[in-house]
């Protein structure tokens, strides 16, 4: 988990969507009572594919710009010298109007706050924006975790709580926003962020991403709030690599689509 959590800089927030753990039978029955069998199957497939991506990333070697510290993995001194200029402005949170938008921006800001923390950048504005979003959303599921800023370290707990509270549809909103933000970050420097990827990992991860896009698109038939997400993610079906070289090339060519998806997902 330590290695995975640092990958928020590239692909780590996918761990947030790797919703393992078992829910109680009663919770499952309550959450799914109004869903069709097909919708339940679609959601199960999304969970499985996110789990598979997290498992694949878990096999990778440690990124070269990381070092072991007393408090876990840290960026090297050299890496911290150049601060990222591509992170979302915390003020973006003020643009969210619908509940779905608030969940998505909350997810994206959590990814970027994690990155800012690793680079030892100020995070006070992120903290304020995240706290306000949590208050506006007023999801009882967040009470299951100690700190809203630790969403990605408490994925199983949060998934179970949102499922029990009938908020699981918004979990997919958050997972999709995290996926887009990760792709956006990785696209800032593919050579660096994908340096530990193997051909097998590139193939497996992009294959799962395609399956997730398809599942999200089918889920939109049942959940109108997912429709903007499905539309934003659709152009990313160009990512279908079989080698690391292909993945880097495809991400580079999809830069405009990834940027557009990011803008759409945080509306």
C-alpha positions in Angstrom: 0.0 0.0 0.0 2.9 2.4 0.7 4.2 2.0 -2.9 0.7 2.4 -4.3 -0.2 5.5 -2.3 2.7 7.4 -3.8 1.5 6.6 -7.2 -1.1 9.3 -6.8 1.6 11.3 -8.6 0.9 9.1 -11.7 -1.7 6.5 -11.4 -2.1 5.9 -7.6 -5.6 7.2 -7.0 -6.8 4.2 -8.9 -6.2 2.5 -5.6 -9.0 4.6 -4.3 -11.3 2.9 -6.8 -9.9 -0.5 -6.0 -12.8 -1.1 -3.7 -12.0 -4.4 -2.1 -13.6 -5.8 1.1 -16.9 -7.3 1.7 -20.2 -5.6 2.5 -22.8 -7.1 4.7 -25.6 -9.1 3.0 -28.1 -6.7 4.5 -26.2 -3.7 3.1 -26.0 -5.3 -0.3 -29.7 -6.0 -0.3 -30.6 -2.5 0.7 -28.2 -0.9 -1.9 -29.3 -3.1 -4.7 -33.0 -3.5 -4.1 -33.9 -0.9 -6.7 -31.3 -1.8 -9.3 -31.8 -4.1 -12.2 -29.7 -7.2 -12.5 -27.9 -5.7 -15.5 -27.0 -2.5 -13.5 -25.6 -4.6 -10.7 -23.5 -6.6 -13.1 -22.1 -3.4 -14.7 -21.1 -2.0 -11.3 -19.5 -5.3 -10.4 -17.5 -5.2 -13.6 -16.3 -1.7 -12.9 -15.1 -2.7 -9.5 -13.3 -5.7 -10.9 -11.5 -3.7 -13.6 -10.4 -1.0 -11.1 -9.2 -3.8 -8.8 -7.2 -5.3 -11.6 -5.5 -2.0 -12.5 -4.5 -1.5 -8.9 -3.1 -5.1 -8.7 -1.2 -4.5 -11.9 0.3 -1.3 -10.7 1.2 -3.0 -7.4 3.6 -5.2 -9.3 5.7 -2.3 -10.6 9.1 -1.3 -9.3 9.5 1.9 -7.3 9.7 5.1 -9.4 13.3 6.4 -9.7 12.4 9.8 -8.2 11.3 8.3 -4.9 13.3 7.5 -1.8 12.6 5.8 1.4 12.2 8.1 4.4 11.3 7.7 8.1 7.6 8.5 7.4 7.4 6.4 4.2 8.2 7.1 0.6 9.2 10.6 -0.3 10.3 12.5 -3.4 14.1 12.8 -3.9 15.6 16.2 -3.2 16.2 16.7 -6.9 12.6 16.0 -7.8 11.3 18.5 -5.3 13.2 21.4 -6.8 10.8 21.8 -9.7 7.3 22.3 -8.5 4.4 21.1 -10.7 2.4 24.0 -12.3 -0.4 21.8 -13.6 -2.4 21.2 -10.5 -6.0 22.3 -10.1 -6.6 25.6 -8.4 -8.5 24.9 -5.2 -10.8 27.7 -6.1 -12.2 25.3 -8.8 -14.3 23.9 -6.0 -16.4 27.1 -6.1 -17.5 26.3 -9.6 -19.3 23.1 -8.6 -23.0 23.4 -8.5 -24.5 19.9 -8.7 -23.9 17.2 -6.2 -22.2 15.0 -8.8 -19.8 17.9 -9.7 -18.9 18.4 -6.0 -18.0 14.7 -5.7 -15.9 14.8 -8.8 -14.0 18.0 -7.9 -13.5 16.6 -4.4 -11.8 13.6 -5.9 -9.6 15.5 -8.3 -8.5 18.0 -5.6 -7.6 15.1 -3.3 -5.3 13.7 -6.0 -3.7 17.1 -6.5 -3.4 17.8 -2.8 -1.5 14.6 -2.5 0.9 15.7 -5.2 1.3 19.1 -3.6 2.1 17.4 -0.3 4.9 15.3 -1.8 6.4 18.4 -3.4 6.2 20.2 0.0 3.9 22.9 -1.5 1.4 24.8 0.6 -1.9 22.9 1.0 -3.9 25.2 3.1 -6.2 26.2 0.3 -6.7 22.6 -0.7 -7.7 21.8 2.9 -10.2 24.6 3.0 -11.7 23.7 -0.4 -11.9 20.0 0.5 -13.5 20.7 3.9 -16.1 22.9 2.3 -16.9 20.4 -0.4 -17.3 17.6 2.2 -19.7 19.9 4.2 -21.7 20.8 1.1 -21.9 17.1 0.0 -23.0 16.1 3.5 -22.4 12.4 2.8 -22.7 10.3 6.1 -20.3 7.9 4.5 -17.4 10.3 5.2 -17.9 9.8 8.9 -16.5 6.3 8.4 -13.1 7.7 7.8 -11.0 9.8 10.1 -10.0 12.6 7.7 -11.5 13.5 4.3 -8.0 14.2 3.1 -7.1 10.5 3.4 -9.7 9.2 0.9 -7.2 7.2 -1.0 -5.8 5.5 2.0 -9.2 4.4 3.2 -10.8 3.1 -0.1 -12.3 0.0 1.3 -13.9 1.7 4.3 -15.3 4.5 2.2 -16.6 2.2 -0.5 -18.4 0.0 2.0 -19.9 3.1 3.8 -21.1 4.7 0.5 -22.6 1.4 -0.5 -24.5 1.0 2.8 -25.7 4.7 2.6 -27.0 4.4 -0.9 -24.3 6.7 -2.3 -22.4 4.1 -4.4 -23.4 5.9 -7.6 -21.3 8.8 -6.5 -18.3 6.6 -5.7 -18.1 5.9 -9.5 -18.1 9.6 -10.1 -15.2 10.0 -7.8 -13.3 7.1 -9.2 -13.8 8.4 -12.8 -12.6 11.9 -11.8 -9.5 10.4 -10.2 -8.7 8.3 -13.3 -8.9 11.4 -15.5 -6.7 13.4 -13.1 -4.1 10.6 -13.0 -4.0 10.4 -16.8 -3.6 14.2 -17.0 -0.7 14.1 -14.5 1.0 11.2 -16.2 0.7 13.1 -19.5 2.8 15.9 -18.2 5.9 13.7 -18.4 5.1 10.2 -19.7 8.8 9.2 -19.8 9.1 9.8 -16.1 5.8 8.6 -14.7 5.7 5.5 -16.9 9.4 4.6 -16.5 8.6 1.5 -14.4 5.8 0.2 -16.7 6.4 -3.1 -18.5 4.8 -4.0 -21.8 2.6 -6.4 -19.9 1.5 -3.6 -17.5 0.9 -1.2 -20.3 -1.3 -3.8 -22.1 -3.2 -4.9 -19.0 -3.9 -1.3 -17.7 -5.1 0.2 -21.0 -7.2 -2.9 -21.7 -8.9 -2.4 -18.3 -9.4 1.3 -18.9 -11.2 0.5 -22.2 -13.5 -1.9 -20.3 -14.1 0.7 -17.6 -15.1 3.3 -20.3 -17.5 0.8 -21.8 -19.0 -0.1 -18.5 -19.4 3.6 -17.4 -21.1 4.3 -20.8 -23.6 1.4 -20.2 -24.1 2.5 -16.6 -25.1 6.0 -17.9 -28.3 4.3 -19.1 -29.4 3.8 -15.5 -27.8 6.8 -13.8 -28.3 10.2 -15.5 -25.6 11.8 -13.3 -23.0 9.4 -15.0 -23.9 10.6 -18.5 -21.5 13.7 -18.4 -18.8 11.4 -17.1 -19.3 8.8 -19.9 -19.2 11.6 -22.4 -16.0 13.0 -21.0 -14.3 9.6 -20.9 -15.4 8.4 -24.3 -12.5 10.0 -26.3 -10.0 8.1 -24.2 -10.8 4.9 -26.0 -7.7 5.6 -28.1 -5.6 4.2 -25.2 -5.2 0.6 -26.2 -1.5 -0.2 -26.0 0.3 -3.5 -26.1 3.8 -2.0 -25.3 5.2 0.8 -23.2 6.3 2.6 -26.3 2.8 2.4 -27.7 1.3 3.7 -24.4 3.6 6.7 -24.3 2.8 7.5 -28.0 -0.9 7.1 -27.5 -0.9 9.3 -24.3 1.1 12.0 -26.2 -1.3 11.9 -29.1 -4.3 12.0 -26.8 -3.1 15.0 -24.9 -5.9 17.2 -26.2 -8.6 14.6 -25.5 -7.2 14.1 -22.0 -7.2 17.9 -21.4 -10.8 18.2 -22.6 -11.9 15.2 -20.5 -10.3 16.9 -17.4 -12.2 20.1 -18.1 -15.5 18.3 -18.6 -15.1 16.1 -15.6 -14.7 18.9 -13.1 -17.7 20.9 -14.4 
